[in-house]
Amino acid sequence: MSRVQRIVLAGVLAVIALPSAAHAAKPRFTPVASFGDAVRELRVADVNQDGIGDLVVGSVCRATVLLGGGDGTYSEFQRLSNPGICEDAARGRLAVGDVDGDKRPDVILGRNDNNHVWVFTRTSSGAFVDTPRAISMVAGGASANTTPGRIATGDLNGDGRDDLIVLITSFDDAGLHVLLANPTGFDPLVRYGLSGTSYQSLAVGRVDANGTPDVIVGGRDCATCADGVKVFTGNGDGTLTPGPASPSRGPVLNVLTAQLRTPGRDDAIVVTGRTPQSLLAGDGGAFSAGAITTGLEFPPPGGWATGTAGDVDGDGRTDAVVVGGSSGPSVDVLFGNGAGGFAAERPYDLGDQSPSGPLSDVGVTDADRDGDLDILAVAPDKRSVYLLRNEPAVLTFDNPTGFKSTVVGATSESRELGYPNYGLRPLAMPKPVVDGPFAITADTCSGQTLALTAHCQLTVVFRPTAAGAASGSVTLPGLSRTPLFGTGVADKTKPKATATVRKQKLKTVLSRGLKVTATCDEACTIKASLRLKSKEVGKRTVRLTTASKALTLKLSKAAKKTLKQAKSAKFTLRLTATDAAGNTRTTTKTITLRR
């Protein structure tokens, strides 16, 4: 089974609560390809064998092949079409596989009201053939009304060529049609009948112990759903043996095979009319009930959804990625827990570029060659394919965060900024940086590694230094920047300064200065002036952020000369206090010193 596998889910994705408009879901999708008509399907394959995942996009009348540049960009390589295919390439009717054994992907298209499929193989130059091989799905004695409902590929006989498995969904000829690839084309069609339940879902995987590809079908119109999932086990020679049926929780809208537990052994992700459910593979192809994913609902019927599987978060466990239905323009990722279920579920929307309708298909590949799987999504009403790079991201605040008006020099009430990990893997959080008259008083982010479901928090306060509007920001380098704003309000209360002067001798003051303890009833700046007969003989300016501060006022040379022989002196100590709002008050104190 390949690293990236396909799932087609019929049903409606329930609406999942998204962040409020004040938030922005990061990371963002960016468009990488646009088309002239509505695109529907997406397959990922290395078309030119350069180690980079390329895209095959199905639209009306054609499939378009896009080559990946390895930097997240894509360029058109070739358009594949034929007059007989000029019909909506509906979901499930586009497949990719190496049917001629040349180690290069080929493209298979099916039409939803025709009994043929068309195979585009490769030329010696690497291009796809202009005229595809048309293969009839009408077997001997079968009805001509034979509609290819789903197409899959897999090497059923181990000859190095992918064979075609076509699920026919028309009621008068329902069954599996298998065409084994050979050096010149395909062997005659072999039909495996399906009766009773209407099987409309198709997947290929290795679910039993013999290591050969098996075929799994899901029943949408099951009565009791005791046979909701049925396995055709591969015998290794190109033949299939109808195997056991397994119950499902309800009508199967689609099924995906993925290695949820053990490498080399595929389990199934079954989407029923209630919720996704994992079925765990057992010997002989029988399944046992696995975990039930409760966070997503797929109410039947109506609408479509598609998906894929891969290790998106890099933890060595397979994840599921789904889109479509009525879930809106978002991609939902179900993160695998390695035990057959899912540890977390999370939606990622297209942000400002969101289409009005649902996304129709999704794929995963390392588009920028950084070692991580990125996500590609198809938006039909935008006629575009979008890329979500697998980069670190948090759910951030788009709108500025405001604080209540705060008196200059005071501290506002705190605001909490939460940062959930909104990327696709665990996130190492950097140290936040704050600018402007704001401060972080509590921090649970710095140096933490946030799991997919975890978040951290910063507590921020506003400390205005001047009256009027103020702005700043909190930045998580490389992740987000949150604007901050507030208004400083002038404090109309004037500060009051007082002075305490212990008993000192004039002789000591003349040589060492006057020792004073200054106090202010709020944070303020004090200008202390010592005067002798109205003439300033000493001064000092201090900033008080605590209750009191000791200072020394040294006398001028002129004052020392005047008082050299004096037995006593009377000074006036003037204290002028100014707060952060500019409010000022002056107090005086008379000091008499004796020699």
N, C-alpha and C positions, 0 to 999 in steps of 0.2 A: 504493500500500500504506500502511495506517495506521501510526502510530507504535507502537501496541501490537498485536501480532499473536498469533494463537493457535496452540498446538501440542497435540496429544493423543498421548501416547506410550503404547503398550501394551507392557508388560514389567515387569520388576522392577528397581528401582534397587538396586544392591549397597550393602551397609552401608559407610559411610564412617567412618573412625576419627574420633571426636569427642574434644574435650578431656576430661581426667580430671575426676573429681568435685570435685577441689580448685579447679577453674576454673569460671567462669561465662561462657558465650558471650554477649557483648554485641554488638549491641543485642538487646533482648527484644521478642517479639511481644505485643501486647495485643489482647483481644477487642473487636470493634467492632459485632458483630451476633450474636444468638442466635436459634434457631428451635425450633419444637415438634417437628420431625421432622428426619431426617438430610438434610443438604444435600450436594450432589454437585458441582455445576458453578458456575462464576463467569465472567461476562463484564463488561467495563468499557466504559461508553459515557456520553456526556454527554446524559442523558435530558432534562433541563430547559434545556439550552442556556445554562448559566451559566458555562461554562468550567471546571467542576469534574467530574472523573470520577465517575460514579455506578456502582452495581453492579446487575447482574441475576444473582440466585442461583437455581439450579435445585435443586429438592428433589422429594420424592414428591408427585405430582399437581399441582404448580404451579411457577411461577417468581415470585420476590419481587423487586420493584424497590426499591432503597434509594438515596436521594439523599444525595450528599456535602455536608457542611457547610463544607468548605474548611479545617477545623481538625483533620482526622483522625477526625471522627465521621460517623456515617451514621444516617439515620432512614427508616423504612418509608414508601414512597410508594403502592404498590399491589401486590396479589397477583393474579397471572394464572393462571386455571385454567379447566377445562372438563371435564364428565363423561367425554368421550372420551380425555382426557389422563391420567386418574388411574392413572398407572403411574410407576415410577421414571424420572425424567428423566435417563437414563443419559448417560454422557460422550459427547460428539460429537453430541448430539441437541438442543442448545440453541445458538441463533445469534442475533446482533443485526445489523440492517442497515436502511437506509432504503429499503424496498421500494415506497413510494408517492410518493417524491420530494418530501416536505414538509420536508425537511432535519431531520427528527427520527427518532431510532432507533426501529425496530419490533423486536418479539421473535418468534422462530420456535421452536416446540417440536416435537419428534418423539417418538414412542413406540416402544419397542424391539420390540413384537410387533404393530404395526399398520401398515397401508399408507398412512397419512396423515401429513401435517404440518399444524400449526396456526399461523396467522399473526395476531399481535396488532398491529394498526395503532393510530393515535392519533386521538382525537377533537379537536374544535376547542378544547376546554378544556385539551388537553395530556395528558389521561388516556388510558390504553389502553382499547380497546373491551372490553366485558364478554363479548361472544360473538365468538370468533375465526373467521377464515375457515379452513375445513377443505379441504385440497387432497389429492386422491388421487394416489398415486404409481404407480397401475396404468395403464400405457400400453396402446395398442392391441395386443392379442394377448399381453400380458405376464401373468405369473402373478399371481394375487391375493395370493400370499404374497410381498409386496414390502416388505422391512424397511428403513426408513431407517437406514443405519448411521452416516453422518456428514452434517452439514449445514453449508454455508458460504454466504456471500453475496459478491457482487461485481458491479459494473456492467459487464456483458459487451458491451453495445451502446452505451455512452456517452450514454444518454438522461437521466442524473441519477438513475436509480432502481437500487437494488441488486436483482440477480436472484438466484434461488435455485439453488444447485447441491447436489444430494442424491446421495450415494454409496450405492447399494443394494448390500448385502453378502450378501443371500440368494443361494444358489448357482444357483437356477433363474431368476434375473432380475438377475444382477450387472451393474452399469453405472452410468453417470452420468446422472441425470435433471436436465435444465435447464428451468427455468420463467422466462421473461423477463417482468419486471414491466411492466405497462402502466397507463394512467391509471385503469382500472376494476378491475384485478386482475392476472391473469397470462395470458400466451398459453398455448396448449396445450403440454403437456409434450413435450419432445424427449429421446429416449433415445440415449445413446452406449454401445454394448456394450463389455464387458470380458470377455475370455476368457483361459484358461490360468492365469496366476498369480492368486491370490485377493488382490485389492486391497482393503485395509481402512483405508487412511489417506488423508486428503484435506486439501489446502491450496490457497489461491488467492494468486497473486502475479504480478508482471511479470518474467518470467525471460528473455524474448527482447527483440529490439531494437525492436519496434513500439510499445511503451508501453501496450498493452492488457492487461487481466487474463488470465492463463493459469491452468489448473487442473493440479495435480500430484497424482498418486496414488502410494501406496507399496504394494508387494506383500509380504504376510506369509508366504505359503506358496510362495515361489518355489523352484524346484528348484536351478538354478545361480545364480540371482539376477543373471543378465545383464540382466534386465528388471525389476530391483527397483524402479526409479523410472521412472514414465511421465508424459509431459507432453502435455496437450491444449492446443495453442496457441490463444489467442483471436484471432479475425479482426477484431474491432472492431464486428461487426454482430450480435453475439449468438450466432454459431455458433462451434463449436470444431473444430479439425482435429487428429486423433490424430497426435501428434508422436513424436519418437524416444524410445526407452527407454534408460535409463542403468543401468549395473551398480551394485549396492550390495555392501557387504562381507558381507552376510547378509540373512536375512529382515527386511524393514522393519517395525518396530513402529510407527513413525509418522514424519511429516515436517513440518517447519516452514519457511516461507519468510521470509527476513529479509535486509536489506541489509547483508551482511557486509563488502562492499568499496566499491562505487560507489553513490552516491545515485541512486535511480530505477531501479536494476537489482537484482532479488532473486536471492539464492542460496538454497540449501536446507540445512537441518540435518536429517540423516537419522539416525534412531535404529534401529540394527540389533540383532541378537541378541548383538552383541559390545560395541559402544561407539558413542557418537555420532560422526558423521562429517559434515563439511561438503562439499557438492558445489557447485562454482562454475559459475554459469550461463554458457552460451555462445550463439552465434548459432543461431537456429532452435529454441531450447529444449533443446538437448543440454547435459548437465552433464559437467564434468570433475572428477576426484577432487580433493578438497581435503584439509584437515587432518583428522587423526584424533585425537579427544580420548581420551586414555588414562586419565584420572583417574576416569572414571565407567564402570560396567559395567551393561548391561541384559540379563541372561541371559533367553532366551525359554524357554517362554512363561509366562503366569500373571501376574496382577496388572495394575495400570494405572499409568500416570504421565501427568501433564499438564504443560504449560508455556506460556511466553509469551516474547516478545522485546522489548527496549527498551534504551535507553542508561542503564543503572542507575548506572554510576559517573561519568557526565558527561564522558567523554573523547571524545565524538563517534563512538564505535564501538558497534555493536550487541552486546548481551549476551543470553544465553539464561538463563531462570529455569525450573527444573523441579522437580516434586514427585511423590510417589506411589510406587506399587509397594510393594516391601518395604524401601524406604530408611528407613522410620520417619518420625517427625514432624519432618522437616526440609525446608528449602528449599535446593536446590543452585543456585548461580549460576555460570555459565560466562562469564567475562569475555572479550569479543571483543578480538582483536589488530588488527583492521582489515585483515587480509590473508586473510581467509577461514577463520580458525581461532580458537583461544581461548588467552589468555595465562595464565589462572589459573582454578581451580575451587575453590569453597568452600561448605561447608554452613552453614546458619544454622538452629538449632533453636528450638523454642518455649519452651525453658527450663522453668520450674516449671509451665507450663500445658500441657506436651506431652500430646497424646492418646496412647492406647495403640496406635492403628492409624495407618496412613499418611495423609498429607494427600491430598486428591483433586483439587484444582485450585488455580490460582494466577493472579494478575493483577498488573499494575503500573500505577500512576497517581500523579500528584502530589496525594496526598490532603490535604496541609496547605498547599499553595500556596507552598512555599518554593523552587520551581524545580527540585527533585530528585524523581526517580521513587521512590515508596515501593512496598512489596510487600504484597499481600493474599493470604492462603492460607485454604483451606477445610479444616476438620477435621470429617469426617462423624460420628465417634463423640462429639465434643464438641458437635455440632449448631451450630457457630459459624464465623464468619469472623474471622480475626486480621489485624492490621496490623503490619507491620515498618516503622517510620519510617526514612527514609534520613538517619541522624544519625551524627556521629562516634562511633566506638566502638573499644575495644581489648579483647582477651581478658585479663580481670583475674583476680585471686586472690580467691575468696570467703572461704576459710579464712584465719585469721591466720597470719602467717609468724613462726616462732619461732627463737630463737637459743639456743645452749648457755649454760649458766650461766657467768658471767664475773666475775672478781674486780673489785671496785669500783675505778675509776680506770684499769682496763686496757681494751683493745679486743678485741672478739670476732673470730672468724673471719668472713669476709664471706659474704653471701648475695646471689645474683643474681636479680633480678626482671625477667623478660622481658615485653614488651608488644607482641604482634603486632597489626597493624592488622586489626580484625575488623569494620570498617564496610563500606560499599558503595562507597567512593571513597577517594582519597588523603587522608591525615590529617596535619594540622599539629599537632605535639606541643607542649604547653605546658611551662613550667619546673616540675619537681616540687617539692613542699613536704614537708618532713619535720618531725615534731614528736616530743617525748619524747627520751629519752636515746639517740637513734640518729643516724646520720650517713650521707650519701651520699658515697662516696669515688670513684665513677666514674659518668659520665652520658653515654650516647649518645642520649638522647631529646630534650633541650631544644633547641628551635628546628628540629628535623628535620621534614621532610615524608615520611611513611612511605607507600610504594607499597602496593598491595593485598597483595603477598606479602612485604612487609618487616616487620621488628620492630626495636625498640630495647631497651636494657637499662640497668638501674640496679644499681649495687653498693652494698649497704647494710651497715653494721656497727653493733654494739651497744656503747655506752660507758656502763656504769652509773655513776651518781654516788652511789648509796646501796645498802645491802644490802636484798634483798627483791624482790618482783615489780615489774616495770616494763612499761609499755605505751606505745604511740605509733602512728604511721601514716606511710605515704608516700601523698601525694595528687597525682594529676594533675588539676588543676582542670578541672571540666566533664566528666571522663572516668571516673575511678576513685579509690577509696580502699582501700589495702591495710593492714589492721591488722598491727601488729608487737608482739611481746612477748618478754620475756627475764627472767632472774633475776640480780640482782646478788649476789655472794657476798663477804662480809667478808674482807679480807686479814688473816690472823692474825699476819703478820710485822710487827713494830714498825719504823717508819722510824728511821733513824739520821742525825742532823745533826752536822756538824763545822764548826769555824770556823778560819779562817786570819787571823792578825792580824800585819800587817807592823810593823816597828819604827817607833814613833812617840814623840814627846816629850810629856811631861805638859802642858807649856805649850800646845802645839798642840791637844791633845785638849780642854783646858778651854775653848778658844775655838771650835774647829770640830767637836768630837765625835770619837768613836773609830770609825775605819774598819775594817770587818770584811768578810771574804768568807765567806758561809755556803754550805754544801753539804749536799744530802740524797740518800740512796741511792735515793729514789723521789719521785714527785710528792708534795709535802707542804706544810703550812703551818708556818712556824717563828715561835715567839714568843721573841725575844731579850731577855734581861734582864741589865743590867749592875749589879752590886752592889758596895758599899763597906762592909766590916764588917757584912754581912748586910742592909744597907739598900739598897733599889733606888734607883739614881741615874740610870738611863736605860733606855728600852725601845723596842722596834720589832717589828712583826709583818709578815712578808713571805710571799708565796705563791711556791713554787718549782715551776716546770714544766720547767725545764732543770736542768743539772747543778749550777750555782752561781749566786750572786747577790751583788753588792756592796751593803752597807748601811752607814749611819752612825748611831751611837748618841750622841745629844747629851745632855750631863750636865744635871742639874737645877740651878737657881739655888743651892739649898742646898749641893749638892756643890761647885759652883764656889767658893762662899764659904769652905767648910771647907778646901779644897785650895789656896786662893789663895797661901799662903806655904809650902806643903809642897814639899820637895825631891824626894819620890818618893811613889808610892801603889801599893797592891796591890788589884787588882779581881778579882772572880769573874764570868765570863761564863757565864750559864746559857742553853742552847738547848733549847727544848721543841718537838719535831717531832710533828705529827699528820697521818696520811694520810687518804684519802677514806673508809676504813672505820672511822675513829675510833681506830685504834691510835696510842698515844702513847709516846714515849721522850724522856727528858731527859739531856742531857750537859752537863758543866761544864768550864771552862778557866780557869786562873789567869793573870792578866796583870799584870805589873809595869812601871810607867812611871816614868821619871825626867825631871826638869825639864831 
